[in-house]
Amino acid sequence: MLQSAQTTTLPMPPLVIPSEHLTGPGAKLIRITTELKDIVRHETDLLESKRPQEIKSLQGQKIRLMSQYKDAMNNARVNESLLGPEDSDIRMRIKEVTVSLREELKRNARIVIRLKTITEGLLKSVGEEVSKRDRPAIGYGKGAKLIAPKTVRPTSLSFNRMI
């Protein structure tokens, strides 16, 4: 006895067109977003590998890309119709690269905050140690021991270097 085969249609995965095949303002936004994500990733990798001094060489390109990104986003908002319908391939690709950029920015923020916290802790420890050593004796007490002042003058240290 033969049974009839039931055919079920599975949903098709979204069609993702590679960025190099896209044109127009959407393609420009995708290219800029991808380049910016790559710069942020490289910066984060340098921080993780303890080479923050090399980040300085990326700043010019990063600033240029951030300016272009802002302009491209404003252009996309003003000329939204150029991106096609809400479910268009170009819009899907823009969402993909934007999510990817945001994830990379979160990763970058985590390491910057971690390094900042470590630096602040080191500065606080050094400041406390300097303060202990710089306290002048105000006289002698019982058994000829030095009497330390009750209040300590503030000692400030600063680390003014931008990353």
Secondary structure, 3 states (H helix, E strand, C coil): CCCCCCCCCCCCCCCCCCHHHCCCHHHHHHHHHHHHHHHHHHHHHHHHCCCHHHHHHHHHHHHHHHHHHHHHHHHHHHCHHHHCCCCCHHHHHHHHHHHHHHHHHHHHHHHHHHHHHHHHHHHHHHHHHHHHHHCCCCEECHHHCEECCCCCCCCCCCCCCCC
